Amino acid sequence: MSDTHGSVDEETPLLDRSQQLRKPNPLPKLQIAILLGLQICEPIASQSIYPYINQLISELDITGGDERKVGYYAGLIESLFFVTEALTVLQWSRVSDHIGRKPVILIGLIGSSISMLCFGLSRTFWALVVSRCLCGLLNGNIGVMKSVMGELTDSTNRAEGFSLMPVTWAAGATIGPLMGGSLARPHERFPKVFSGSFWKSYPYFLPCLVAASAILIAFLVTACLFKETVKKRTGHKARASESSSITLVDSNENDSNKPLPLRKLLVYPVVISVANYVVLAFLNIAVNCLLPLFFTMPIEIGGLGFSPPTIGYILGAYGAGTGFYQAFYFSKIIRHFGERRIFVLGIASYIPVFMIFPLMSLTAQKSGITSTVWILLVFMLCLMAFMDMAYGCIFMYVTASSPNKRSLGATNGLSQSTVSVARAIGPAMATSLFSFSVQRNILGGYGVYALFACLSCFAVVLATRLPAQVWEEHEDESSRDD
C-alpha cells in the first residue's frame, strides 16, 4: 500500500469509524460564519431568476408565440453559466492554491454582482447570454469555498462543517426564488412605489439589483474580516528544523507540501468521488430546471400553470424545509448511518421524484389543481429535501480524497469543473427534452421523466462504488498553525 491515499492501489485506507465518533474539535465560528455568508450569495444570484426566466423568454418574442419552445431557450440561458464556469473554475481553484483563497473569492463576488446587474438590464436574448457568460467566467468561488471549509475543519468536525453548507445553500435557495418571484415586474405588484417608466422598461431589474446588493455586502465583509486559509510558507521553519536535529527529507515529503500537477490528481479516490458528484449535480440541476418549467407551462401541455409568485413561494418553501432538515438532522444521521448509505439513498430518491411529475400532470388534466396535486407536490419536495443530504456526503468524500492539503484547491477545482460541464448539459437537456416530449408526444408527453428515471438507476449503481467510510486523511503537520 502506498504512503499516500492518492495511490491507485485497489485497497485504499479508510477513516476508522472510532475516529469519526470521537468528540469533535470546535469550529472557528467567525470564519465559518463568513464562509456561510459567501455560500448564501451563490443560490441567491443563480436561483432568483428561476421564477421569471420562462416568462422573460416569452416576452422577448423569440419563440414566435409558441410556448412549447420556451424550454429550449430557458435551458440555454440556465446552462450558459455552467458552460463558461467549466472553462475557468479549475484555473481559479489552482490559482487559489498559490495566491490564496481570499483574492479569488473577492474577484468572484465582483463578477457575480456585475453580471446580475447586466442581466436585469438586458432587453435582448443575446444580452442575457453575455451577462450569464460573464458570471461564469469570473466566478470560481464554488470550488474555492469547499476548499476553505476543508481547511477550516478536520476529520472530527467535518460532518458538522459541511452540514452547514447545504443549510446556507437552502437558505439562499429560499430567499432567491422568493426574491425573484416577489420583486419581478414591480410596476404591476407595487405600482405606488415603482410607477416610473424605467421599471416598465426593465421589469426584472429589481430582483437583480437586490441580489447584486447582497453580493456587494458579502464582498465588503470578506475584504475586512476574512482570514486567509492558505498558509504562505517561509524558510524559518525549515532552518529551525535543520539546526535542532539532523533530518533528511526526501523528495516525496517535499512534494507533499506543494500543490500537485493535474495528472497526479487523477487517482482512484479523486476520480470515483468526482464521478459521483457529477452524476448527483446532473440529476439535481435537471430537477431544478424542470420544476419551474413544469410549474409555468399550461395544464393542457403537461404543466400546472402557476404564476411566478406562486412558483417563488413553492421553491422558497422547499429551500426552507431543506435548510431546516439539514441543520438539525444531517450530522446526526451521517454519524449513525454513514456517508455512503445516506448518499446512495439520496441518489435513489430521484427515481420516485421523476415519476411524480407525470402523476401530477395527469391529475391536473383530469380534475384541475386539487388537493391530490398538492399532496403529490409536497411528497416530491420532501424527497428532494432528503436527497440534498447527498451533497454534504459527497463534499466530504471529495475533500478527503485530495492527495495532500496543498492540492485541496486543485482537487475541488477539478471536481467543480467537471460538475459545471454536467450542470451545463443538464438544463439544456432537461428543458429541451421537455419541449421535445410535448411536441412529439413521446410517451404521452412524459418521455423526459422516463429517461431521467432510468439515468437515476445508473446513478445508484455508481454510488455503490464509494467506500463505506470516507477516505483516510493524511495530515500535513507542517502546514498547521503553531
Buried (B, 14 or more C-beta within 10 A) or exposed (E): EEEBBBBEEEEBBBBEEEEBEEEBEEBBEEBBBBBBBBBBBBBBBBBBBBBBBBBBBBEBEEBEEEBBBBBBBBBBBBBBBBBBBBBBBBBBBBBBBEEBBBEBBBBBBBBBBBBBBBBBBBEEBEBBBBBBBBBBBBBBBBBBBBBBBBBBBBBBBBBBBBBBBBBBBBBBBBBBBBBBBBBBBBBEBBEEEBEEEEBEEBBBBBBBBBBBEBBBEBBEBBEEEBEEBBBEEEEEEBEEEEEEEEEEEEEEEEBBBEBBEEEBBEBBBBBBBBBBBBBBBBBBBBBBBBBBBBBBBEBEBBBBBBEBBBBBBBBBBBBBBBBBBBBEEBBEBBBEEBBBBBBBBBBBBBBBBBBBBBBBBBBBEEEEBEEBBEEBBBBBBBBBBBBBBBBBBBBBBBBBBBBBBBBBBBBBBBBBBBBBBBBBBBBBBBBBBBBBBBBEEBEEBBBBBBBBBEBBEEBBEBBEEBBEBBBBBBEBEBBEEE
